[in-house]
């Protein structure tokens, strides 16, 4: 199979694969598998009977407590930092 993508995207895939010690093919394959796993996971919402429910609830409550104490950053600031860190433009 052959897929055509922009040269910019090819270069970005090369950079990301190299950073993780993978070939571009292995990197793209992993992305596709992770996407599928995420889609399957996202379709199964947690409820109070799920063993992970209390862990997730605790993490959310901790985050809300951080916000109330003012111990957080605005989302726009975090997103800007991530864009710089990973070289993503607007």
Biopython code that builds the backbone (N, CA, C, O; Angstrom):
import numpy as np
from Bio.PDB.StructureBuilder import StructureBuilder

atoms = [
    (1, "UNK", "N", (0.847, -1.169, 0.000)),
    (1, "UNK", "CA", (0.000, 0.000, 0.000)),
    (1, "UNK", "C", (0.894, 1.234, 0.000)),
    (1, "UNK", "O", (1.957, 1.256, 0.620)),
    (2, "UNK", "N", (0.445, 2.232, -0.694)),
    (2, "UNK", "CA", (1.182, 3.496, -0.732)),
    (2, "UNK", "C", (0.219, 4.622, -0.384)),
    (2, "UNK", "O", (-0.896, 4.696, -0.901)),
    (3, "UNK", "N", (0.681, 5.497, 0.506)),
    (3, "UNK", "CA", (-0.134, 6.627, 0.926)),
    (3, "UNK", "C", (0.665, 7.894, 0.685)),
    (3, "UNK", "O", (1.851, 7.953, 1.009)),
    (4, "UNK", "N", (0.024, 8.909, 0.118)),
    (4, "UNK", "CA", (0.696, 10.169, -0.163)),
    (4, "UNK", "C", (0.300, 11.195, 0.893)),
    (4, "UNK", "O", (-0.883, 11.445, 1.124)),
    (5, "UNK", "N", (1.324, 11.791, 1.538)),
    (5, "UNK", "CA", (1.092, 12.850, 2.510)),
    (5, "UNK", "C", (2.061, 13.986, 2.216)),
    (5, "UNK", "O", (3.027, 13.807, 1.475)),
    (6, "UNK", "N", (1.805, 15.138, 2.788)),
    (6, "UNK", "CA", (2.650, 16.301, 2.518)),
    (6, "UNK", "C", (4.078, 16.061, 3.000)),
    (6, "UNK", "O", (4.311, 15.263, 3.908)),
    (7, "UNK", "N", (5.023, 16.754, 2.388)),
    (7, "UNK", "CA", (6.424, 16.612, 2.779)),
    (7, "UNK", "C", (6.645, 17.095, 4.213)),
    (7, "UNK", "O", (7.503, 16.570, 4.923)),
    (8, "UNK", "N", (5.868, 18.099, 4.637)),
    (8, "UNK", "CA", (5.985, 18.585, 6.006)),
    (8, "UNK", "C", (5.569, 17.508, 7.003)),
    (8, "UNK", "O", (6.208, 17.338, 8.041)),
    (9, "UNK", "N", (4.506, 16.787, 6.689)),
    (9, "UNK", "CA", (4.037, 15.737, 7.571)),
    (9, "UNK", "C", (5.013, 14.559, 7.587)),
    (9, "UNK", "O", (5.233, 13.942, 8.629)),
    (10, "UNK", "N", (5.587, 14.257, 6.445)),
    (10, "UNK", "CA", (6.605, 13.193, 6.376)),
    (10, "UNK", "C", (7.785, 13.556, 7.266)),
    (10, "UNK", "O", (8.272, 12.719, 8.026)),
    (11, "UNK", "N", (8.241, 14.785, 7.177)),
    (11, "UNK", "CA", (9.381, 15.222, 7.994)),
    (11, "UNK", "C", (9.032, 15.173, 9.478)),
    (11, "UNK", "O", (9.846, 14.749, 10.298)),
    (12, "UNK", "N", (7.835, 15.603, 9.816)),
    (12, "UNK", "CA", (7.415, 15.572, 11.224)),
    (12, "UNK", "C", (7.364, 14.131, 11.731)),
    (12, "UNK", "O", (7.785, 13.857, 12.855)),
    (13, "UNK", "N", (6.858, 13.223, 10.923)),
    (13, "UNK", "CA", (6.802, 11.808, 11.307)),
    (13, "UNK", "C", (8.218, 11.259, 11.486)),
    (13, "UNK", "O", (8.472, 10.493, 12.415)),
    (14, "UNK", "N", (9.127, 11.641, 10.613)),
    (14, "UNK", "CA", (10.530, 11.206, 10.755)),
    (14, "UNK", "C", (11.118, 11.690, 12.075)),
    (14, "UNK", "O", (11.766, 10.929, 12.793)),
    (15, "UNK", "N", (10.886, 12.956, 12.384)),
    (15, "UNK", "CA", (11.419, 13.535, 13.627)),
    (15, "UNK", "C", (10.850, 12.822, 14.849)),
    (15, "UNK", "O", (11.588, 12.463, 15.766)),
    (16, "UNK", "N", (9.544, 12.622, 14.855)),
    (16, "UNK", "CA", (8.900, 11.984, 15.998)),
    (16, "UNK", "C", (9.349, 10.528, 16.139)),
    (16, "UNK", "O", (9.594, 10.057, 17.249)),
    (17, "UNK", "N", (9.454, 9.823, 15.024)),
    (17, "UNK", "CA", (9.900, 8.428, 15.056)),
    (17, "UNK", "C", (11.336, 8.339, 15.565)),
    (17, "UNK", "O", (11.653, 7.506, 16.414)),
    (18, "UNK", "N", (12.191, 9.196, 15.041)),
    (18, "UNK", "CA", (13.595, 9.188, 15.452)),
    (18, "UNK", "C", (13.714, 9.494, 16.951)),
    (18, "UNK", "O", (14.513, 8.872, 17.651)),
    (19, "UNK", "N", (12.933, 10.436, 17.433)),
    (19, "UNK", "CA", (12.976, 10.803, 18.851)),
    (19, "UNK", "C", (12.605, 9.620, 19.747)),
    (19, "UNK", "O", (13.022, 9.553, 20.903)),
    (20, "UNK", "N", (11.820, 8.693, 19.204)),
    (20, "UNK", "CA", (11.389, 7.536, 19.982)),
    (20, "UNK", "C", (12.148, 6.273, 19.597)),
    (20, "UNK", "O", (11.837, 5.182, 20.074)),
    (21, "UNK", "N", (13.156, 6.430, 18.723)),
    (21, "UNK", "CA", (13.974, 5.282, 18.334)),
    (21, "UNK", "C", (13.245, 4.278, 17.459)),
    (21, "UNK", "O", (13.520, 3.079, 17.509)),
    (22, "UNK", "N", (12.311, 4.779, 16.654)),
    (22, "UNK", "CA", (11.512, 3.907, 15.794)),
    (22, "UNK", "C", (11.710, 4.267, 14.332)),
    (22, "UNK", "O", (12.157, 5.367, 14.006)),
    (23, "UNK", "N", (11.374, 3.336, 13.459)),
    (23, "UNK", "CA", (11.286, 3.675, 12.043)),
    (23, "UNK", "C", (9.988, 4.451, 11.853)),
    (23, "UNK", "O", (9.099, 4.401, 12.703)),
    (24, "UNK", "N", (9.881, 5.160, 10.748)),
    (24, "UNK", "CA", (8.645, 5.894, 10.467)),
    (24, "UNK", "C", (7.476, 4.915, 10.378)),
    (24, "UNK", "O", (6.386, 5.191, 10.878)),
    (25, "UNK", "N", (7.711, 3.778, 9.740)),
    (25, "UNK", "CA", (6.651, 2.784, 9.591)),
    (25, "UNK", "C", (6.169, 2.284, 10.947)),
    (25, "UNK", "O", (4.965, 2.181, 11.181)),
    (26, "UNK", "N", (7.112, 1.970, 11.844)),
    (26, "UNK", "CA", (6.743, 1.490, 13.180)),
    (26, "UNK", "C", (6.024, 2.574, 13.967)),
    (26, "UNK", "O", (5.078, 2.294, 14.704)),
    (27, "UNK", "N", (6.473, 3.803, 13.809)),
    (27, "UNK", "CA", (5.851, 4.925, 14.516)),
    (27, "UNK", "C", (4.402, 5.111, 14.058)),
    (27, "UNK", "O", (3.501, 5.245, 14.886)),
    (28, "UNK", "N", (4.181, 5.120, 12.757)),
    (28, "UNK", "CA", (2.829, 5.306, 12.221)),
    (28, "UNK", "C", (1.946, 4.127, 12.624)),
    (28, "UNK", "O", (0.781, 4.316, 12.973)),
    (29, "UNK", "N", (2.492, 2.916, 12.577)),
    (29, "UNK", "CA", (1.722, 1.741, 12.993)),
    (29, "UNK", "C", (1.295, 1.874, 14.455)),
    (29, "UNK", "O", (0.153, 1.572, 14.804)),
    (30, "UNK", "N", (2.221, 2.330, 15.310)),
    (30, "UNK", "CA", (1.883, 2.508, 16.720)),
    (30, "UNK", "C", (0.791, 3.557, 16.895)),
    (30, "UNK", "O", (-0.127, 3.371, 17.693)),
    (31, "UNK", "N", (0.889, 4.673, 16.144)),
    (31, "UNK", "CA", (-0.138, 5.709, 16.233)),
    (31, "UNK", "C", (-1.517, 5.165, 15.875)),
    (31, "UNK", "O", (-2.508, 5.478, 16.535)),
    (32, "UNK", "N", (-1.571, 4.362, 14.843)),
    (32, "UNK", "CA", (-2.855, 3.805, 14.414)),
    (32, "UNK", "C", (-3.401, 2.853, 15.476)),
    (32, "UNK", "O", (-4.591, 2.881, 15.789)),
    (33, "UNK", "N", (-2.523, 2.006, 16.028)),
    (33, "UNK", "CA", (-2.971, 1.082, 17.082)),
    (33, "UNK", "C", (-3.445, 1.839, 18.323)),
    (33, "UNK", "O", (-4.473, 1.497, 18.908)),
    (34, "UNK", "N", (-2.686, 2.876, 18.727)),
    (34, "UNK", "CA", (-3.079, 3.657, 19.896)),
    (34, "UNK", "C", (-4.398, 4.370, 19.656)),
    (34, "UNK", "O", (-5.226, 4.474, 20.561)),
    (35, "UNK", "N", (-4.598, 4.861, 18.442)),
    (35, "UNK", "CA", (-5.857, 5.519, 18.121)),
    (35, "UNK", "C", (-7.014, 4.543, 18.263)),
    (35, "UNK", "O", (-8.053, 4.886, 18.827)),
    (36, "UNK", "N", (-6.838, 3.334, 17.756)),
    (36, "UNK", "CA", (-7.892, 2.321, 17.863)),
    (36, "UNK", "C", (-8.154, 1.965, 19.320)),
    (36, "UNK", "O", (-9.308, 1.843, 19.732)),
    (37, "UNK", "N", (-7.091, 1.797, 20.103)),
    (37, "UNK", "CA", (-7.262, 1.477, 21.524)),
    (37, "UNK", "C", (-8.005, 2.602, 22.234)),
    (37, "UNK", "O", (-8.885, 2.349, 23.056)),
    (38, "UNK", "N", (-7.649, 3.847, 21.915)),
    (38, "UNK", "CA", (-8.314, 4.980, 22.546)),
    (38, "UNK", "C", (-9.793, 5.014, 22.191)),
    (38, "UNK", "O", (-10.645, 5.269, 23.043)),
    (39, "UNK", "N", (-10.086, 4.753, 20.926)),
    (39, "UNK", "CA", (-11.491, 4.762, 20.505)),
    (39, "UNK", "C", (-12.283, 3.690, 21.246)),
    (39, "UNK", "O", (-13.422, 3.928, 21.649)),
    (40, "UNK", "N", (-11.695, 2.520, 21.427)),
    (40, "UNK", "CA", (-12.372, 1.452, 22.159)),
    (40, "UNK", "C", (-12.540, 1.839, 23.627)),
    (40, "UNK", "O", (-13.594, 1.603, 24.217)),
    (41, "UNK", "N", (-11.510, 2.426, 24.207)),
    (41, "UNK", "CA", (-11.561, 2.817, 25.610)),
    (41, "UNK", "C", (-12.583, 3.929, 25.817)),
    (41, "UNK", "O", (-13.343, 3.908, 26.784)),
    (42, "UNK", "N", (-12.599, 4.888, 24.914)),
    (42, "UNK", "CA", (-13.486, 6.044, 25.041)),
    (42, "UNK", "C", (-14.957, 5.636, 24.960)),
    (42, "UNK", "O", (-15.828, 6.363, 25.439)),
    (43, "UNK", "N", (-15.236, 4.492, 24.364)),
    (43, "UNK", "CA", (-16.618, 4.053, 24.227)),
    (43, "UNK", "C", (-17.144, 3.393, 25.501)),
    (43, "UNK", "O", (-18.332, 3.081, 25.589)),
    (44, "UNK", "N", (-16.276, 3.180, 26.481)),
    (44, "UNK", "CA", (-16.678, 2.514, 27.709)),
    (44, "UNK", "C", (-16.551, 3.486, 28.882)),
    (44, "UNK", "O", (-15.519, 3.502, 29.553)),
    (45, "UNK", "N", (-17.575, 4.291, 29.141)),
    (45, "UNK", "CA", (-17.482, 5.259, 30.238)),
    (45, "UNK", "C", (-17.394, 4.555, 31.590)),
    (45, "UNK", "O", (-17.919, 3.456, 31.774)),
    (46, "UNK", "N", (-16.723, 5.210, 32.522)),
    (46, "UNK", "CA", (-16.615, 4.666, 33.873)),
    (46, "UNK", "C", (-17.913, 4.888, 34.627)),
    (46, "UNK", "O", (-18.595, 5.892, 34.421)),
    (47, "UNK", "N", (-18.255, 3.952, 35.501)),
    (47, "UNK", "CA", (-19.339, 4.177, 36.446)),
    (47, "UNK", "C", (-18.847, 3.741, 37.819)),
    (47, "UNK", "O", (-17.742, 3.212, 37.944)),
    (48, "UNK", "N", (-19.638, 3.954, 38.823)),
    (48, "UNK", "CA", (-19.212, 3.715, 40.201)),
    (48, "UNK", "C", (-18.831, 2.264, 40.471)),
    (48, "UNK", "O", (-18.160, 1.985, 41.465)),
    (49, "UNK", "N", (-19.239, 1.337, 39.615)),
    (49, "UNK", "CA", (-18.877, -0.071, 39.823)),
    (49, "UNK", "C", (-17.531, -0.413, 39.203)),
    (49, "UNK", "O", (-16.984, -1.484, 39.469)),
    (50, "UNK", "N", (-16.992, 0.476, 38.383)),
    (50, "UNK", "CA", (-15.701, 0.233, 37.725)),
    (50, "UNK", "C", (-14.577, 0.397, 38.749)),
    (50, "UNK", "O", (-14.583, 1.363, 39.512)),
    (51, "UNK", "N", (-13.605, -0.536, 38.780)),
    (51, "UNK", "CA", (-12.512, -0.438, 39.750)),
    (51, "UNK", "C", (-11.687, 0.845, 39.622)),
    (51, "UNK", "O", (-11.076, 1.277, 40.600)),
    (52, "UNK", "N", (-11.659, 1.453, 38.451)),
    (52, "UNK", "CA", (-10.877, 2.668, 38.244)),
    (52, "UNK", "C", (-11.649, 3.936, 38.626)),
    (52, "UNK", "O", (-11.074, 5.024, 38.664)),
    (53, "UNK", "N", (-12.918, 3.799, 38.900)),
    (53, "UNK", "CA", (-13.761, 4.960, 39.146)),
    (53, "UNK", "C", (-13.222, 5.835, 40.273)),
    (53, "UNK", "O", (-13.082, 7.046, 40.100)),
    (54, "UNK", "N", (-12.922, 5.244, 41.412)),
    (54, "UNK", "CA", (-12.461, 6.033, 42.559)),
    (54, "UNK", "C", (-11.113, 6.695, 42.283)),
    (54, "UNK", "O", (-10.865, 7.812, 42.737)),
    (55, "UNK", "N", (-10.248, 6.014, 41.545)),
    (55, "UNK", "CA", (-8.952, 6.609, 41.187)),
    (55, "UNK", "C", (-9.149, 7.842, 40.310)),
    (55, "UNK", "O", (-8.536, 8.883, 40.546)),
    (56, "UNK", "N", (-10.003, 7.718, 39.303)),
    (56, "UNK", "CA", (-10.277, 8.843, 38.406)),
    (56, "UNK", "C", (-10.977, 9.965, 39.168)),
    (56, "UNK", "O", (-10.628, 11.136, 39.019)),
    (57, "UNK", "N", (-11.957, 9.604, 39.978)),
    (57, "UNK", "CA", (-12.678, 10.604, 40.769)),
    (57, "UNK", "C", (-11.720, 11.346, 41.691)),
    (57, "UNK", "O", (-11.811, 12.566, 41.827)),
    (58, "UNK", "N", (-10.804, 10.621, 42.326)),
    (58, "UNK", "CA", (-9.823, 11.244, 43.207)),
    (58, "UNK", "C", (-8.928, 12.220, 42.476)),
    (58, "UNK", "O", (-8.629, 13.301, 42.983)),
    (59, "UNK", "N", (-8.499, 11.836, 41.275)),
    (59, "UNK", "CA", (-7.640, 12.716, 40.483)),
    (59, "UNK", "C", (-8.382, 13.981, 40.075)),
    (59, "UNK", "O", (-7.812, 15.072, 40.100)),
    (60, "UNK", "N", (-9.642, 13.844, 39.701)),
    (60, "UNK", "CA", (-10.449, 15.007, 39.329)),
    (60, "UNK", "C", (-10.639, 15.922, 40.533)),
    (60, "UNK", "O", (-10.502, 17.140, 40.420)),
    (61, "UNK", "N", (-10.950, 15.339, 41.674)),
    (61, "UNK", "CA", (-11.153, 16.146, 42.883)),
    (61, "UNK", "C", (-9.863, 16.864, 43.287)),
    (61, "UNK", "O", (-9.898, 18.016, 43.719)),
    (62, "UNK", "N", (-8.735, 16.183, 43.146)),
    (62, "UNK", "CA", (-7.444, 16.811, 43.451)),
    (62, "UNK", "C", (-7.209, 18.006, 42.525)),
    (62, "UNK", "O", (-6.744, 19.057, 42.965)),
    (63, "UNK", "N", (-7.530, 17.838, 41.248)),
    (63, "UNK", "CA", (-7.383, 18.939, 40.303)),
    (63, "UNK", "C", (-8.282, 20.117, 40.644)),
    (63, "UNK", "O", (-7.869, 21.273, 40.551)),
    (64, "UNK", "N", (-9.500, 19.821, 41.034)),
    (64, "UNK", "CA", (-10.415, 20.893, 41.420)),
    (64, "UNK", "C", (-9.926, 21.616, 42.670)),
    (64, "UNK", "O", (-10.047, 22.836, 42.776)),
    (65, "UNK", "N", (-9.376, 20.863, 43.612)),
    (65, "UNK", "CA", (-8.803, 21.493, 44.816)),
    (65, "UNK", "C", (-7.633, 22.408, 44.438)),
    (65, "UNK", "O", (-7.496, 23.507, 44.976)),
    (66, "UNK", "N", (-6.795, 21.946, 43.509)),
    (66, "UNK", "CA", (-5.671, 22.777, 43.038)),
    (66, "UNK", "C", (-6.184, 24.095, 42.473)),
    (66, "UNK", "O", (-5.630, 25.158, 42.755)),
    (67, "UNK", "N", (-7.238, 24.021, 41.678)),
    (67, "UNK", "CA", (-7.799, 25.225, 41.065)),
    (67, "UNK", "C", (-8.323, 26.173, 42.133)),
    (67, "UNK", "O", (-8.081, 27.378, 42.072)),
    (68, "UNK", "N", (-9.036, 25.632, 43.104)),
    (68, "UNK", "CA", (-9.575, 26.473, 44.182)),
    (68, "UNK", "C", (-8.468, 27.180, 44.964)),
    (68, "UNK", "O", (-8.649, 28.315, 45.404)),
    (69, "UNK", "N", (-7.316, 26.512, 45.139)),
    (69, "UNK", "CA", (-6.186, 27.112, 45.847)),
    (69, "UNK", "C", (-5.397, 28.069, 44.956)),
    (69, "UNK", "O", (-4.490, 28.753, 45.430)),
    (70, "UNK", "N", (-5.737, 28.118, 43.676)),
    (70, "UNK", "CA", (-4.987, 28.963, 42.750)),
    (70, "UNK", "C", (-3.678, 28.320, 42.320)),
    (70, "UNK", "O", (-2.787, 28.997, 41.809)),
    (71, "UNK", "N", (-3.563, 27.015, 42.525)),
    (71, "UNK", "CA", (-2.350, 26.278, 42.191)),
    (71, "UNK", "C", (-2.516, 25.599, 40.824)),
    (71, "UNK", "O", (-2.426, 24.378, 40.702)),
    (72, "UNK", "N", (-2.758, 26.417, 39.817)),
    (72, "UNK", "CA", (-2.964, 25.893, 38.465)),
    (72, "UNK", "C", (-2.567, 26.957, 37.448)),
    (72, "UNK", "O", (-2.295, 28.104, 37.804)),
    (73, "UNK", "N", (-2.539, 26.560, 36.178)),
    (73, "UNK", "CA", (-2.229, 27.487, 35.090)),
    (73, "UNK", "C", (-3.442, 27.573, 34.172)),
    (73, "UNK", "O", (-4.192, 26.605, 34.045)),
    (74, "UNK", "N", (-3.640, 28.708, 33.539)),
    (74, "UNK", "CA", (-4.708, 28.790, 32.542)),
    (74, "UNK", "C", (-4.431, 27.830, 31.377)),
    (74, "UNK", "O", (-3.282, 27.633, 30.983)),
    (75, "UNK", "N", (-5.480, 27.247, 30.843)),
    (75, "UNK", "CA", (-5.340, 26.284, 29.751)),
    (75, "UNK", "C", (-4.568, 26.874, 28.572)),
    (75, "UNK", "O", (-3.741, 26.189, 27.972)),
    (76, "UNK", "N", (-4.827, 28.133, 28.237)),
    (76, "UNK", "CA", (-4.139, 28.758, 27.099)),
    (76, "UNK", "C", (-2.633, 28.782, 27.313)),
    (76, "UNK", "O", (-1.869, 28.608, 26.364)),
    (77, "UNK", "N", (-2.199, 28.996, 28.552)),
    (77, "UNK", "CA", (-0.772, 29.014, 28.858)),
    (77, "UNK", "C", (-0.168, 27.615, 28.704)),
    (77, "UNK", "O", (0.919, 27.463, 28.146)),
    (78, "UNK", "N", (-0.870, 26.606, 29.194)),
    (78, "UNK", "CA", (-0.389, 25.226, 29.073)),
    (78, "UNK", "C", (-0.309, 24.820, 27.600)),
    (78, "UNK", "O", (0.671, 24.209, 27.173)),
    (79, "UNK", "N", (-1.328, 25.157, 26.837)),
    (79, "UNK", "CA", (-1.344, 24.811, 25.410)),
    (79, "UNK", "C", (-0.197, 25.504, 24.691)),
    (79, "UNK", "O", (0.458, 24.887, 23.852)),
    (80, "UNK", "N", (0.059, 26.759, 24.994)),
    (80, "UNK", "CA", (1.171, 27.484, 24.371)),
    (80, "UNK", "C", (2.500, 26.817, 24.700)),
    (80, "UNK", "O", (3.361, 26.687, 23.830)),
    (81, "UNK", "N", (2.674, 26.391, 25.953)),
    (81, "UNK", "CA", (3.911, 25.702, 26.343)),
    (81, "UNK", "C", (4.069, 24.383, 25.590)),
    (81, "UNK", "O", (5.169, 24.047, 25.150)),
    (82, "UNK", "N", (2.979, 23.636, 25.442)),
    (82, "UNK", "CA", (3.037, 22.374, 24.721)),
    (82, "UNK", "C", (3.353, 22.577, 23.237)),
    (82, "UNK", "O", (4.089, 21.793, 22.635)),
    (83, "UNK", "N", (2.788, 23.637, 22.659)),
    (83, "UNK", "CA", (3.081, 23.937, 21.248)),
    (83, "UNK", "C", (4.572, 24.219, 21.054)),
    (83, "UNK", "O", (5.173, 23.756, 20.084)),
    (84, "UNK", "N", (5.156, 24.963, 21.960)),
    (84, "UNK", "CA", (6.590, 25.259, 21.874)),
    (84, "UNK", "C", (7.406, 23.986, 22.078)),
    (84, "UNK", "O", (8.334, 23.702, 21.320)),
    (85, "UNK", "N", (7.051, 23.228, 23.106)),
    (85, "UNK", "CA", (7.789, 22.004, 23.432)),
    (85, "UNK", "C", (7.785, 21.015, 22.269)),
    (85, "UNK", "O", (8.813, 20.401, 21.983)),
    (86, "UNK", "N", (6.643, 20.852, 21.591)),
    (86, "UNK", "CA", (6.528, 19.857, 20.530)),
    (86, "UNK", "C", (6.593, 20.456, 19.130)),
    (86, "UNK", "O", (6.377, 19.749, 18.145)),
    (87, "UNK", "N", (6.885, 21.739, 19.033)),
    (87, "UNK", "CA", (7.060, 22.354, 17.723)),
    (87, "UNK", "C", (5.793, 22.403, 16.886)),
    (87, "UNK", "O", (5.845, 22.241, 15.667)),
    (88, "UNK", "N", (4.670, 22.624, 17.528)),
    (88, "UNK", "CA", (3.388, 22.662, 16.816)),
    (88, "UNK", "C", (2.998, 24.132, 16.619)),
    (88, "UNK", "O", (3.000, 24.923, 17.562)),
    (89, "UNK", "N", (2.668, 24.472, 15.381)),
    (89, "UNK", "CA", (2.245, 25.852, 15.124)),
    (89, "UNK", "C", (0.728, 25.937, 15.177)),
    (89, "UNK", "O", (0.030, 24.923, 15.182)),
    (90, "UNK", "N", (0.232, 27.171, 15.216)),
    (90, "UNK", "CA", (-1.220, 27.372, 15.295)),
    (90, "UNK", "C", (-1.900, 26.916, 14.066)),
    (90, "UNK", "O", (-3.123, 27.013, 13.965)),
]
sb = StructureBuilder()
sb.init_structure("model")
sb.init_model(0)
sb.init_chain("A")
sb.init_seg("    ")
for serial, (resi, resn, name, xyz) in enumerate(atoms, 1):
    if name == "N":
        sb.init_residue(resn, " ", resi, " ")
    sb.init_atom(name, np.array(xyz, "f"), 0.0, 1.0, " ", f" {name:<3s}", serial, name[0])
structure = sb.get_structure()
